[in-house]
Amino acid sequence: MARRSSSTIQEELYSTPDDSARDDLDDARLLDLDAEKESPFLRAQKRVPARRSPLPRKTAARLLWALLVVTVAALGAAGAAMLYHYGEHSWRFSLESSDDIEMAGLSSVTRSQVMEVMGGDIGRNVFFISLDQRQKQLERIPWVESVSVMRFAPNRIRIQIQERTPVAFVRVGSKVLLTDAGGTLMDLSSKKKYSFPVIVGVNSAEPISTRAARMKIYDELVRELDSDGANYSKDLSEVDLSDPEDVKVLANDPEGEVLVHLGSSDYLDRFKIYVAHLREWRQQFQKLESVDLRYDRQIIVNPDLRGAEPQPPLSAAAVHAAMSAGVKPAALVSREPTKSTPVMLPKPAPNKPAATKPVASKPAPKTHWHKPAPPVNHAAAKSTPTQTPHAAAPSNAKSPATLQKPSPAVAKGQGTE
């Protein structure tokens, strides 16, 4: 048998009742722990009572956010009201002078024209100036194509202007103006000099759509005349657009301007015929005033111009302003409609010499162009066409000068000689 240790013997000898009771208590606790481990399977858990809020948690959170938003909005509104009141009454935001209005893009538009629109805003609060209204008012200036008006704090206005691009002069009544491709009429600019031809047959009282249609014809004419690099448009003093079916141009020439009828199409081909045969026609006719190239098989020299409308004379101031702007002197002359007998010639084929040539042995009968042949009275010549005797036609009918007589003597009126 194993021998007990001394410590164990002492515990048994000197044990007390309390120790035995303590052991019993520990055993009971162990049993209770075992029972608690098995309690989920043996009995229901004991519920702990909880205190509930009168509002659900989500609803309370939403109300809290709503209250926060309302508070922030109220503070923002109050701040905006205070800021508005300050901006409305503070002197810092008012235009003190015209120096507070900046302008850019001015060339033909003058600063005084802009200030006629913006001058009433001097002394006003910059935030109470209607920018859209000022923009519409500035666009009514003829030279202004587009404009933008911007506001800068604390008290500045900036105006950016895009001006129109002129493409031709226009003779309207007793004045000479400029026009853009859309038919808008503008006053002459004293800062630039142009080399455009003068357009006649345009009325300022007609709608802008009608003028735009005429300018479309002009643009087609210039583009076609300059298409091969010859730049024939620079040789034009005047372009008559009164009849869209018969575009007439006044061509420059050292010996005198010639009115050329180009019709409504094939402007370049017809003008080339004029350029190729101009010298020949001047040798053949003593006075070459106009040429009609509209027809396919014939050319009419000095056609009847009774349908042309006389232009009112220009004043001395208008002539000076027009010449300063670059208008050619030939376009400033007021011409009276002439009445002449046309001479018909066969139309040459393109890029070929003319079918007719002046006959040296039998020249055309001489005709007095500036003075009627004596003994006819000069006053009677204006009212009654001068009867000029001409030689009998020779047997050879190939010469165009013998087909019809040249134009009779006509006083030119206000035209250049």
Summary of the structure (lengths in Angstrom):
residues: 417
radius of gyration: 51.1
end to end distance: 166.9
largest distance: 188.2
contacts: 1070
relative contact order: 0.07
helix: 38%
strand: 16%
